Amino acid sequence: MAEADETRRDFLNRLAAGAWALSVAPACAPPARSSGFDASRLPSAEDVWDWQLWMNSLGPRYTGGEAHATFVEFLARSLEETGLTVRRDGFRFTRWEARRWALAVSDGSGGGMVETPVASYYPYSGLTPPGGVEGDLVYGGRAPDLSVPSDVAGKIVYLESPTPSLDFARWYAEVGALPGAAGLPDRSKSAAAQTLSAPDLRPFAEAGAAGVVLGWTDVSDERAAGQYVPFSRPFQGIPALWIGPTAGERLRASCAAGGRARLTLEGALHENTPTDTLYALAEGETDEIIIVNTHTDGPNAVEENGGLALLALARYLNQSPPGMMKRSVLFVLTTGHFARPYVPSIGGFVKAHPDLIERTVAALTIEHLGALAWESSDDVKHAAPADVEIGLAISARGALSALFLESAREEAFEPVVAVKPNHVERFFGEARQLHLAGAPAFGYIPLPEYLLAEAPHGHIDKVDKHRLHQEIRMFARMLHKLDGAPAAALRR
Ligand SMILES: [Zn+2]
C-alpha cells in the first residue's frame, strides 16, 4: 500500500472523527468508529520488523528456556520504557529439553543399522542415554486404532499417526469475512493439526516398551520436518521420535521383517526452572479494563510474535494524549502455552486475578502475526490471495467480531474471517480461558501449517513485514472501538 494513500486516508479519518465529535450523538449511538486513531503514534514497520528479526534470531523460545527468558526480559524492559509498571506471576517447573536425536534401523535381513532421517521429537516424551536404546521393532497400529502389542517390553514400537482434518464447517459458524468470498474452507488438512490427534504414549511406557517411533502418513516429508507436536502434553515417560512418510514406509516393512532400531533422544531435565508471566496496566479514566494478551513462548518466528504487537500498542498509548482512552488497558503476556500441564498460561492469570477479570469489559487476544501461507500439500486452503494466511478470528460475541471486521475494513486488511465456535473446545488459543471466565473475549489466531514447526531459519521467510504492521494498525483501531462501545454492547 502506498504511503501517500495511507496518509490521505488517515487525514480523512481524522476529519470524519472531528465532524462526529461536533455533531450531537444520537441517544442510541452505534459503537464508536476508531476516532482518535493516529498511525504515526505506532512504531514504524521497520522498528517492529527489527524486533521480529531479533526475536527470531534467539531461536525456538520453548517455555522457560534461555531464549524464552531473554525474550520475556526484553518485553518487560521495553514495556517499562513506555512508562508502564510491569508486574509478574512467577512459576517454577521441570523443563524438558531435547538436545540430540537420531534413529538407526536394520531391515531384518541380517545387515547392519542404517541411519534414518528423523522429522522431529515428541516433546516431553522421554530421554535416552547418549548411546540410545535398542530393541526389536514392533508395529502398534494406526491412530486412533492403537493397541499395546503383547510382550512389548524392551521393544521399539512403531505407530502411524495420520493428521486429522480441520473440520471448520462443523466447528464454526461464520460471522463475516473480507473479502466476502474468502471464508474458511469446509475442511482442511494441516500438519499443525497433529497436535490435536497425536497418541498418548503412556500406555506403551507402562507396558515397558523401550521407545516409540511415530510416522506421519498424510503430509509430505517437508511439512513434517521440525513439527513440535503434540505440545503441552504431560511427561510421557518414554523417548519418542517422529519420522516422515518416506522413512515410515521403510520402517513398517522392517517391523514386518523382524528388524531392529536404535533410538537416541538426548537431553536434560531442568528442575525448578523459573518462568514469568508479565502484566502491566495502562491506567485510563474508569475502572473498566480492556485486556490485550498473548503468550510469549513458541517454536518459530510466528508462534509467538504477538508480544511484539502488544509492545507496539503500549508505545502507541504512551505516545497518545492523556485521557485518550477512557478505559484502562491491561497487557498480559503469559508463559506456559507450550508446557501447560505444568505452567498454566492465561488460565493461571485468570485464576490469580479475579479482581482484574471482574473489571474486564473486553479481551483482545493477539497471536501469530504477519503469516504467509504454506499451502497444504493435498488441499486448497483458501481462495485468494493464495500466498497469505487467512486472518482467523474467533469469538462467541458478535459485537466483537463486528468491531474487528470494521477495523480490518478500515485498514483494507484481507483476507480475514470471523467465526463463532460451536463448541468451546474449538475456541483455540489464549482467548479461551478468558471466554470461560465470562469476559467478552476475542481471539485473533491465524493457523498456518508451519505454526508449530521449528526450522534453522525459524520460518522467518513466511512472515511479511507489511502484513505484520498492518495487523498492528488494525488492532490499534480496534482498541479505540472497544474503548468507545458501551460495556453492555460488547457482551452481545
Ligand atoms: Zn500462539
Residues whose N, C-alpha, C, O or C-beta is under 5 A from the ligand:
A	BS01	ZN	E303 E304 E367
